């Protein structure tokens, strides 16, 4: 479930003018919105790849220096969390 704080940060990111000031109502910084969506898509892709790697080659996870508990914690995060 998306938290209120996440919605607030998304709202602030897309309602900014290029100078960093709040944009007037109804104006959006489409570049910021695109960056947020791109970041979310990258997190989804990376976590899917991590899940695949953990199931197909868990020995590589250990060689990279991670535990399966760390992998499980990362996979449990929603896409909007770092």
C-alpha positions as CSV (number, residue, x, y, z in Angstrom):
1,X,0.0,0.0,0.0
2,X,1.4,3.4,-0.9
3,X,1.9,5.6,2.1
4,X,0.7,9.2,2.4
5,X,4.4,10.3,2.7
6,X,5.2,8.6,-0.7
7,X,2.3,10.4,-2.3
8,X,3.4,13.7,-0.8
9,X,6.9,13.3,-2.1
10,X,5.7,12.3,-5.6
11,X,3.3,15.3,-5.6
12,X,6.2,17.6,-4.5
13,X,8.5,16.2,-7.2
14,X,6.1,16.7,-10.1
15,X,4.8,20.1,-9.0
16,X,8.1,21.8,-9.2
17,X,9.2,24.4,-11.7
18,X,12.7,24.0,-13.3
19,X,13.9,26.6,-10.8
20,X,12.9,24.4,-7.9
21,X,10.1,26.5,-6.7
22,X,6.5,25.2,-6.4
23,X,4.8,25.3,-9.7
24,X,1.3,27.0,-9.9
25,X,-1.6,24.7,-9.6
26,X,-2.2,22.6,-12.7
27,X,1.4,22.7,-13.9
28,X,3.6,19.7,-13.8
29,X,7.3,19.1,-14.3
30,X,6.9,16.2,-16.6
31,X,10.6,15.5,-16.5
32,X,10.4,14.9,-12.8
33,X,7.4,12.7,-13.2
34,X,9.2,10.7,-15.9
35,X,12.3,10.3,-13.6
36,X,10.2,9.0,-10.8
37,X,8.4,6.5,-13.0
38,X,11.8,5.4,-14.5
39,X,13.3,4.9,-11.1
40,X,10.3,2.8,-10.0
41,X,10.5,0.7,-13.2
42,X,14.3,0.2,-12.6
43,X,13.6,-1.0,-9.0
44,X,11.0,-3.4,-10.2
45,X,13.4,-4.8,-12.9
46,X,16.3,-5.1,-10.5
47,X,14.2,-6.8,-7.8
48,X,12.8,-9.3,-10.4
49,X,16.4,-10.0,-11.5
50,X,17.5,-10.5,-7.9
51,X,14.6,-12.9,-7.3
52,X,15.5,-14.9,-10.4
53,X,19.2,-15.0,-9.4
54,X,18.3,-16.0,-5.8
55,X,16.2,-18.9,-7.0
56,X,18.4,-20.1,-9.9
57,X,21.9,-19.5,-8.5
58,X,21.9,-18.8,-4.7
59,X,25.6,-19.5,-4.6
60,X,26.2,-16.3,-6.6
61,X,24.3,-14.3,-4.0
62,X,26.7,-15.6,-1.4
63,X,29.7,-14.9,-3.6
64,X,28.5,-11.3,-3.9
65,X,28.6,-11.1,-0.1
66,X,24.9,-11.1,0.6
67,X,22.9,-13.4,2.8
68,X,19.5,-14.8,1.7
69,X,18.0,-12.8,4.6
70,X,19.3,-9.6,3.0
71,X,17.9,-10.7,-0.4
72,X,14.5,-11.5,1.2
73,X,14.4,-8.1,2.9
74,X,15.2,-6.3,-0.4
75,X,12.6,-8.3,-2.3
76,X,9.9,-7.5,0.3
77,X,10.2,-3.8,-0.3
78,X,7.6,-2.1,-2.5
79,X,8.9,-0.5,-5.7
80,X,8.7,3.0,-4.3
81,X,11.2,2.3,-1.5
82,X,14.9,2.4,-1.9
